Amino acid sequence: MSLPNKLSLFVSCAGGVEPLLEDELKRFLPPGVRSKVEALRGGCGVLGTAEDVLRINLESRLAQRVLVELIEGPYRHEEDLYSLARRVDWRDWITPRHTIRVDTVAQRSPLKSLNFTTLRIKDAICDQLREHTGERPSVDTHSPDLPVLLHVGPERAAIYVDTSGEPLFKRGWRVDKGDAPLKETLAAAMLAAAGWRGDSALHDPCCGSGTIPIEAALIACDSAPGLLRRFAFERQLPFSTPALKATWGEMAQAARARIRPPAVPIYASDVAFRMVDFARRNAERAGVAQYIQFNGGDALERPAPKLPDGMAGSIVMNPPYGERIEVRGKAAMTRDAGGSEERDGGDDFFPRLAAHWKRQYTENPAGWTAWMLSPDMKLPSKMRLKEARRVPMWNGPIECRLFRFDLIKGSARKPETAADAP
Ligand SMILES: C[S@@+](CC[C@H](N)C(=O)[O-])C[C@H]1O[C@@H](n2cnc3c(N)ncnc32)[C@H](O)[C@@H]1O
């Protein structure tokens, strides 16, 4: 089967990332498609071709999934949704030997049971294939050939095919996770919001499993994020034509051919040597270990990297917070009157980090800028630094801000009494 020339695509992303995704898509999609990219809630709508589906899966650092809309219409009951799904010709997408999985996402839907709704969409697909072929596809909840997504709003519903399969933050290099790894797509969103394109030195002094420096190194190498993984579209009939298979092979080949060494140094460190090992191993699998200088050490003690003349530096990090990822090292310990050390909550970490930065990171003539992701809206007060920007971002369900601090000698001080707006 060949797909229609124009497909209605929904490229999903985390909340707050929509404008960054719109910019990204407009940068790598062909000129004719750029005007057909529109930021919506939770992603971007794109009117594109099958080739654009392949390209977005391969090239987008910010997208979660690339969905093709198959049908859309009004509904009131589950049976309306069954009928809607029956209007799609599923033989265009799979044979009975393929596997499926259906998921439902609802926004202000009057339906009582989403499980039952999901089952009715699965029934519609299976009934139709059985009527035509005598056989029905099986369900595979883990790695289906055809992941189907039903979106139900208050009055209208849409059915999509997910061409990505595993969400796109899974780049294919992570084995070692650490305690609270950032999603690769969120690390990419932090770097995009910081305007970092591999043109200034990068340092993550609390690197954990290495997500930020690895993502940065891949950007600086111009290495496409999808080169190390597989996609659901590779098993779906419309993308299995000889012409599209050849296009996919050429696209991936061209993406491999443009990889080059970064033009800037990238530094990563963590107080936990175990995490530095994880990060190094992840970087090896991503093919960028030789471009990142890994070190162990307390962020409050490591001196600023010495940068080449005229080169600016960016610190990009998500620092430890809460009980799950506690501050360690110097700021986690206090000395009692007898001189012995004991743990405290690490409340001191942020003012001490700011003081360390003021001492260590204000000597570079081209300057350092720090970008910190935190759910703590009062972080600037804690650091006694005036933020230059705060960008709303979601770390999964946690509402965060990406704070920008310009590390300039003497000028970054914030009055301690100022209350922080969210
Ligand atoms: C929220 S995690 C960072 C996660 C990381 N971005 C990732 O994707 O895996 C915070 C990290 O800060 C580290 N850390 C805690 N206290 C530190 C300190 N004083 N100096 C440097 N790193 C520290 C922890 O070991 C932890 O790996």
The ligand as a Tripos MOL2 file, in Angstrom:
@<TRIPOS>MOLECULE
LIG
   27    29     1     0     0
SMALL
NO_CHARGES

@<TRIPOS>ATOM
      1 C1         19.6390   14.7310   39.8090 C.3       1 LIG1
      2 S1         21.1160   13.8450   39.6560 S.3       1 LIG1
      3 C2         21.7060   14.2250   38.0540 C.3       1 LIG1
      4 C3         21.1430   13.2560   37.0460 C.3       1 LIG1
      5 C4         21.8130   13.3580   35.7160 C.3       1 LIG1
      6 N1         21.5010   14.5890   35.0160 N.3       1 LIG1
      7 C5         21.4220   12.1510   34.8710 C.2       1 LIG1
      8 O1         20.7780   12.3310   33.8510 O.co2     1 LIG1
      9 O2         21.7230   11.0190   35.2840 O.co2     1 LIG1
     10 C6         22.2230   14.7500   40.6730 C.3       1 LIG1
     11 C7         23.6250   14.1840   40.7550 C.3       1 LIG1
     12 O3         24.3790   15.0640   41.5950 O.3       1 LIG1
     13 C8         25.3580   14.2880   42.2530 C.3       1 LIG1
     14 N2         25.8370   15.0540   43.4260 N.ar      1 LIG1
     15 C9         25.2980   15.1610   44.6570 C.ar      1 LIG1
     16 N3         26.0440   15.9910   45.4230 N.ar      1 LIG1
     17 C10        27.0780   16.4100   44.6390 C.ar      1 LIG1
     18 C11        28.1870   17.2780   44.8560 C.ar      1 LIG1
     19 N4         28.3790   17.8610   46.0390 N.pl3     1 LIG1
     20 N5         29.0660   17.4710   43.8300 N.ar      1 LIG1
     21 C12        28.8770   16.8580   42.6260 C.ar      1 LIG1
     22 N6         27.8420   16.0120   42.3670 N.ar      1 LIG1
     23 C13        26.9530   15.8140   43.3580 C.ar      1 LIG1
     24 C14        24.6660   12.9870   42.5840 C.3       1 LIG1
     25 O4         25.6400   11.9530   42.7590 O.3       1 LIG1
     26 C15        23.7700   12.7950   41.3560 C.3       1 LIG1
     27 O5         24.4080   11.9530   40.4140 O.3       1 LIG1
@<TRIPOS>BOND
     1     1     2 1
     2     2     3 1
     3     2    10 1
     4     3     4 1
     5     4     5 1
     6     5     6 1
     7     5     7 1
     8     7     8 2
     9     7     9 1
    10    10    11 1
    11    11    12 1
    12    11    26 1
    13    12    13 1
    14    13    14 1
    15    13    24 1
    16    14    15 ar
    17    14    23 ar
    18    15    16 ar
    19    16    17 ar
    20    17    18 ar
    21    17    23 ar
    22    18    19 1
    23    18    20 ar
    24    20    21 ar
    25    21    22 ar
    26    22    23 ar
    27    24    25 1
    28    24    26 1
    29    26    27 1
@<TRIPOS>SUBSTRUCTURE
     1 LIG1         1 GROUP 0 **** ****
